[in-house]
Each structure stands twice: as structure tokens, then as C-alpha cells.
Amino acid sequence: MLLRVEIGDALRSARRRQGRTLRDVSTGASVSLGYLSEIERGQKEASSELLSAICEALDLPLSALLSSVSDRFALEEGVQIPDTIPQELSDKILGHPESYSGPRLAAKP
């Protein structure tokens, strides 16, 4: 697992769930469409300032994005994930609420 890939995947998932285009979000975040696409595909790492701008354009708290990515890593590592973000916000970011229904110990594949 790579951090830039997981962040990009979470951003892409949030954008698609909102029915937004790359162009719409790139304009709102003041970043080129091509660069945003590379971030979403995990090919480029966004600075903290750019991540903040993208999250703002998506009306998504940066802390929620980072928590969801942290949860993905915890699942991969098989550690217990605390239930710290509201379910409706987790659903907005991740799109699969059945995967994040509360604290648990994740099994490694």
C-alpha cells in the first residue's frame, strides 16, 4: 500500500459519489485537470496545501479524508480501528458503510 495511492483513491471515490467531474473539482481547487487526475490515480503526491484545496472543493473535511485513509491502512495491517468519524461522513468518503460499522479487529488476507 502506498499513501499517495490510497489518498488518490479516496479523493476519486468522493468526487464520483458526488457526481462531480475532474474539471469541476480542478477548477474549484485551482489545480490543473491533468495534475488532479494524476493525484487521483496515485501517480503524484499532493502537498498538504493542495490536499486542503481539493477537499475544500469537494466540501469534504481534510481530517475526514485522512482518517479514512488511516482506516484503510489499519485494515491492511490488521489493527483495531476506532469508530471516530460519524457514519454519514464515512459513507460520504468511502461509499461502503458495511465496512466501517465500528471498532473491530481486521483480519489480514
C-alpha positions in Angstrom: 0.0 0.0 0.0 1.2 3.5 -0.9 -0.1 6.6 0.9 -0.4 8.5 -2.4 -2.5 5.7 -4.0 -4.9 5.5 -1.0 -5.3 9.2 -0.8 -6.0 9.4 -4.6 -8.5 6.6 -4.4 -10.3 8.2 -1.6 -10.5 11.5 -3.4 -11.7 9.9 -6.6 -14.3 7.9 -4.7 -15.6 11.1 -3.0 -15.7 13.0 -6.3 -17.5 10.3 -8.1 -20.1 9.8 -5.3 -20.9 13.5 -5.6 -21.3 13.1 -9.4 -18.6 15.7 -10.0 -16.2 15.9 -12.9 -12.4 16.2 -12.7 -12.8 19.6 -14.4 -15.3 20.9 -11.8 -13.1 19.9 -8.9 -9.9 21.0 -10.5 -11.4 24.5 -11.1 -12.7 24.7 -7.5 -9.3 23.6 -6.2 -7.3 25.8 -8.6 -5.2 22.9 -9.9 -4.8 21.6 -13.4 -7.2 18.9 -14.5 -4.2 16.7 -15.5 -2.5 17.1 -12.2 -5.7 16.3 -10.3 -6.1 13.2 -12.4 -2.5 12.1 -11.6 -3.2 12.6 -7.9 -6.4 10.5 -8.1 -4.5 7.7 -9.8 -1.8 7.8 -7.2 0.9 8.9 -9.7 1.6 12.2 -7.9 1.7 13.2 -4.3 -0.2 16.3 -3.4 1.1 18.8 -0.9 -0.8 19.5 2.3 -2.0 22.8 0.8 -3.2 21.2 -2.4 -5.0 18.4 -0.5 -6.7 21.0 1.6 -7.8 22.9 -1.5 -9.1 19.7 -3.2 -11.0 18.7 0.0 -12.5 22.2 0.2 -13.6 21.9 -3.5 -15.3 18.6 -2.6 -16.8 20.0 0.6 -15.0 17.3 2.5 -13.1 17.9 5.7 -9.4 17.1 5.3 -9.4 15.4 8.7 -12.2 13.0 7.4 -10.2 12.2 4.3 -7.0 11.4 6.3 -9.0 9.4 8.9 -10.5 7.2 6.1 -7.1 6.6 4.6 -5.7 5.8 8.0 -8.5 3.3 8.5 -7.6 1.6 5.2 -4.0 1.2 6.3 -5.2 -0.1 9.7 -7.4 -2.7 8.0 -4.4 -3.8 5.8 -2.2 -4.0 8.9 -4.8 -5.9 10.9 -5.1 -3.4 13.7 -8.2 -2.3 15.6 -10.0 0.7 14.0 -11.7 3.1 16.4 -15.1 4.4 15.3 -14.1 8.1 15.3 -15.9 9.7 12.4 -19.7 9.8 12.1 -21.1 7.1 9.9 -22.7 9.5 7.4 -19.3 11.2 6.8 -17.6 7.9 6.5 -20.2 6.9 3.9 -19.6 10.1 2.0 -15.9 9.4 1.8 -15.8 5.6 1.4 -19.2 4.7 0.0 -19.4 1.3 1.7 -20.8 1.7 5.2 -20.8 -2.0 5.9 -17.0 -2.0 6.0 -16.8 0.6 8.8 -19.5 -0.1 11.4 -17.5 0.3 14.5 -14.4 -0.9 16.3 -13.1 -4.3 15.3 -10.0 -6.3 14.7 -9.4 -6.7 11.0 -8.1 -10.0 9.7 -5.2 -10.0 7.3 -6.0 -11.6 3.9 
